[in-house]
Amino acid sequence: MVKLNKIYTRTGDDGTTGLVDGSRLPKHAARMEAIGAVDEANSAIGLAVVALADSVHAKPLTRIQNDLFDLGADLATPGTDFAPSEMVLRMVASQATWLEGQIDALNEGVPPLTSFILPGGSEDAARVHIARASVRKAERAMTALAEADPVNPAALAYVNRLSDYLFVLARAVNAAGAGDVLWVPGASRDQAG
């Protein structure tokens, strides 16, 4: 269990931060960029939770926020052994599988796409789209990290599936897709002023 009595430690004043294994990295290192992007995505999901607090979507989103803390802990634990243990928190395949079930359930209630959609529709859906874009940013940071250091494949699968979930959730929130704003390719090219 985490216990924080004091929020500031001064250990990061030199521009470094500590990892789970006790090692330290510059705060701008690729691993820290990935961890920060996951935190940013979690914050964006928090805005969606507030907007959807009275809906059936709040509970799964809160579960996802918890999973993203697990993901941050996984990324903060460098190494090549991705097996979870009592002392090491790792993402596992079942977390992405759960998201797939959520996607399938949501997708049953929305019509097939006939065009790409613009992020928006309702304010609630727009918040979910912001969260989706933030998750994609986290995924890019994680795949950039994976080019230099090992990253748990289950973590990569989870973040990829999460953006899919948020896309379908935004459509579900937009009156089961009826409120989607469709992209009209080239619609304004020939319009003056």
Order of alpha helices (4+ residues) and beta strands (2+ residues): beta-beta-alpha-alpha-alpha-beta-alpha-alpha-beta
